[in-house]
């Protein structure tokens, strides 16, 4: 089969399209024919080995442990292991496979059947592939951590990308007043998704205003934890999805202590892969949630897709179609 492979950290030039052995499912695995995969910032981090915490989080200290990137997949089951009983050949599935070896940037991938969800009819493979990591994180933020309700004020920092575009829509579904922060090129785009207020971070620092927010979902991490704490409402909540290593450690180490002073809570969003996937699929089927796909790439252009993501200009999701 064809797969995009790399053996050492670096820019997209370290990737190469190669012929590799087609995998065989182990007893609790299924073999998936990949119909679509999506690109996430985690792929970009693992490609370069930056920030360094990406290596500590499973990328491999000195060289990649996962030779084929890609954690979001949608496709068809082609074969099943001896003890796999949830799916049969021909079933359409999707999932975040980050806890099952990665490998979605290929024509086939073997994964544990437990990480997969049936793909319903009416949801295309491309739309399904856009969901797993970004939409699940957005729902965890808006639902599990923020517990966002009608009338509350929510700010999404880095709202024009994958997680952010889902978070805007999910917050609006709850009746929240949403402030979306990103670059000037994405302002009208974020308004089209329902954002009530949009901020160009190059022209305005939203942490320096007198506004107070009930929930802050931080996808990019451009400020200190204390800046975020200042603009939270008395019982407000801040959760970090991504950002520089310094802020990640600050959120992990200082967040719990800062949260002990008063009733504001600050910290990391602890990602739970594939949580509430069926709920998200139902929202997509009903038309209440729309995965935004900016561009599609063939398998031999995974490097181009990752470069585009790394530039920070993507509106929504990028999809790989083998």
Number of C-alpha atoms within 10 A of each C-alpha: 12 17 26 25 20 22 15 18 21 16 14 18 10 15 23 16 17 14 12 12 10 15 14 16 21 16 14 17 25 31 24 28 23 26 24 29 35 33 27 25 16 18 21 25 20 26 27 19 24 17 15 15 18 20 20 11 10 14 24 16 14 10 15 20 16 18 18 22 27 25 25 28 36 32 29 24 22 19 20 25 17 12 12 18 13 15 20 14 13 13 16 23 25 29 28 30 26 19 12 15 18 21 26 33 30 30 20 24 27 27 27 20 25 15 18 22 21 18 22 17 9 11 14 15 23 22 21 26 32 30 31 28 28 28 26 24 27 27 24 21 30 27 16 12 17 22 16 24 18 12 13 18 22 30 28 27 24 24 31 30 28 29 27 28 29 26 32 29 24 24 29 21 15 16 15 23 23 26 23 31 28 23 18 14 12 22 19 11 17 27 16 10 18 19 26 15 14 22 21 16 16 10 9 11 13 19 17 11 10 9 12 19 24 24 30 27 29 26 24 20 20 16 14 13 20 13 13 21 23 17 21 23 16 15 12 21 26 29 24 23 21 19 15 15 15 13 20 20 14 15 22 16 13 16 21 15 13 18 16 11 9 9 13 19 23 27 23 22 22 13 14 12 18 22 18 15 23 14 12 22 23 14 14 18 15 11 10 12 21 18 21 19 17 12 13 18 18 14 21 20 18 26 21 14 24 20 13 14 20 15 8 15 14 18 21 22 25 27 25 28 23 20
